[in-house]
Amino acid sequence: MSTSAREGSAQHANYVGPYRLEKTLGKGQTGLVKLGIHCVTCQKVAIKIVNREKLSESVLMKVEREIAILKLIEHPHVLKLHDVYENKKYLYLVLEHVSGGELFDYLVKKGRLTPKESRKFFRQIISALDFCHSHSICHRDLKPENLLLDEKNNIRVADFGMASLQVGDSLLETSCGSPHYASPEVIRGEKYDGRKADVWSCGVILFALLVGALPFDDDNLRNLLEKVKLGVFHMPHFIPPDCQNLLKGMIEVDANKRLTLDQIQKHAWYIAGKSEPEPQPPIQRKVAMRLLPAMEDIDPDVLDSMHSLGCFRDKSKLVKDLLAEE
């Protein structure tokens, strides 16, 4: 497990490292989220408290995967993981605190958004997703509930518990995500390209922003899944024609005909937002490569993080590859 402090990191029930625990912000599948205040700088953070003893091995793996992936990603529109603390019983994820709540609640409160506001949110989501995909990471659970807003109403993509590393032309197999936002190929249980599945989900999100409703909905789950597989939905007349064209290209049943992120960012409706505030660009980082002469030079936390990503299942082979000269 990648961590900044090990045994005894939560020395006091009211503190996690230098952070004082305050009110509960929410409760998720893996545990409580509390407000944390840094005892010196007064910086606010959100601390996700995960009880190892109450979670199954598969759910714990999901948490470890989320930690590993968030440590790989640094983008202004992705929720930042500041630190991780752990003891025998608990994991503490110190996350960026954003005060605007979920995009879902914002949408419920406001109803359908204007094309201009919808485009602002959409461009920020696409910017974050493009960065993730460029680092071989597919989110696989994109929906308004997993999109948070900061105090200036800017997007933070959150909840990477279902995310997966996808390299090259390899395909994914695990069906995951909400049925309202999942692509037809995921619903059918086929092997799929996670990047194309993410594009479908973004199309559904854009539709929801513009319309205040979902393109596919039904109280009966079986009927809902059939609607998604058919991909037939009503396009309201008030959606601008060029945006209708974009939606049709994203919510396309044939994954091979579905628009790519590159095509989306070159689309007329997307480009029309160039006069509006741009999504914040990612921080450029230089990576220095060096040979690892011995096992002792491999950081065990980094090794655990790589293993938890799922594509390095054989840890001994991973170590051998890391020590190889080529």
Secondary structure as UniProt FT lines:
FT   TURN            7..8
FT   TURN            13..14
FT   STRAND          15..16
FT   TURN            17..18
FT   STRAND          19..28
FT   TURN            29..30
FT   STRAND          31..38
FT   TURN            39..41
FT   STRAND          44..51
FT   HELIX           52..54
FT   HELIX           57..72
FT   TURN            76..77
FT   STRAND          81..86
FT   STRAND          90..96
FT   HELIX           103..110
FT   HELIX           115..134
FT   TURN            135..136
FT   STRAND          137..138
FT   HELIX           144..146
FT   STRAND          147..149
FT   TURN            151..152
FT   STRAND          155..157
FT   TURN            161..162
FT   STRAND          164..165
FT   TURN            168..169
FT   TURN            179..181
FT   HELIX           184..187
FT   TURN            188..189
FT   HELIX           194..211
FT   HELIX           221..230
FT   TURN            237..238
FT   HELIX           241..250
FT   TURN            255..257
FT   HELIX           261..265
FT   HELIX           268..271
FT   HELIX           272..275
FT   HELIX           295..297
FT   HELIX           300..308
FT   HELIX           315..323
//
